[in-house]
Amino acid sequence: MHLYTLQYLFNGESREVELELKQPQLSVQEATMHLLQLHFGDGENSLLMPSADATPKEILAQAERLGLTRIRVV
């Protein structure tokens, strides 16, 4: 298992979360999807989540619209 720390802003507020995953690398786009699921995954409106075939650019744009910015994997 690999431990990843994600640092980001959520609606302008600095946040940090740790994820333990099997995968040996974690891209910013994959980290963004984890954060979207963390903050909006349980919501009734599934339209907040990017589609399964969304490009990395579309994922980051959707996250920014929802208040997730400056996402870093450390």
C-alpha positions as CSV (number, residue, x, y, z in Angstrom):
1,M,0.0,0.0,0.0
2,H,1.1,3.5,-0.7
3,L,0.3,6.6,1.4
4,Y,-0.5,9.8,-0.5
5,T,-1.1,13.2,1.1
6,L,-3.4,15.5,-0.9
7,Q,-3.1,19.2,-0.2
8,Y,-5.8,21.5,-1.8
9,L,-8.2,24.4,-1.3
10,F,-11.9,23.7,-0.8
11,N,-13.8,27.0,-1.3
12,G,-10.7,28.9,-0.5
13,E,-9.9,27.0,2.7
14,S,-6.7,25.0,3.0
15,R,-7.2,21.3,3.5
16,E,-5.2,18.1,3.6
17,V,-6.3,14.4,3.4
18,E,-4.3,11.2,3.3
19,L,-5.2,8.3,1.1
20,E,-3.8,4.8,1.3
21,L,-4.0,3.1,-2.1
22,K,-2.6,0.0,-3.9
23,Q,-1.5,2.0,-7.0
24,P,2.2,2.9,-7.1
25,Q,1.5,6.4,-8.5
26,L,-1.2,8.9,-8.2
27,S,-1.8,11.7,-10.8
28,V,-3.4,15.0,-10.0
29,Q,-6.4,14.0,-12.1
30,E,-6.8,10.7,-10.1
31,A,-6.4,12.6,-6.9
32,T,-9.0,15.1,-8.0
33,M,-11.5,12.3,-8.6
34,H,-10.9,11.0,-5.1
35,L,-11.5,14.5,-3.7
36,L,-14.7,14.9,-5.7
37,Q,-15.9,11.5,-4.4
38,L,-14.9,12.5,-0.9
39,H,-16.8,15.9,-1.0
40,F,-19.7,15.1,-3.4
41,G,-19.9,11.4,-3.8
42,D,-22.8,10.9,-1.4
43,G,-24.8,13.8,-2.8
44,E,-28.2,13.1,-4.4
45,N,-27.2,14.9,-7.6
46,S,-24.8,12.6,-9.5
47,L,-24.5,15.3,-12.2
48,L,-21.8,16.9,-10.0
49,M,-19.4,14.1,-10.8
50,P,-17.5,14.1,-14.1
51,S,-18.6,11.4,-16.5
52,A,-16.6,8.1,-16.7
53,D,-15.0,9.2,-20.0
54,A,-14.1,12.7,-18.9
55,T,-10.7,14.0,-19.9
56,P,-8.2,15.1,-17.2
57,K,-8.8,18.7,-18.3
58,E,-12.6,18.2,-17.8
59,I,-12.1,16.6,-14.4
60,L,-10.0,19.5,-13.2
61,A,-12.5,22.1,-14.6
62,Q,-15.4,20.4,-12.9
63,A,-13.5,20.3,-9.6
64,E,-12.7,24.0,-9.9
65,R,-16.4,24.8,-10.5
66,L,-17.2,23.0,-7.3
67,G,-14.6,24.8,-5.2
68,L,-11.7,22.3,-5.3
69,T,-8.5,24.1,-6.4
70,R,-4.7,24.0,-6.1
71,I,-4.7,20.2,-5.7
72,R,-1.2,18.7,-5.0
73,V,-0.1,15.2,-4.4
74,V,2.7,15.0,-1.9
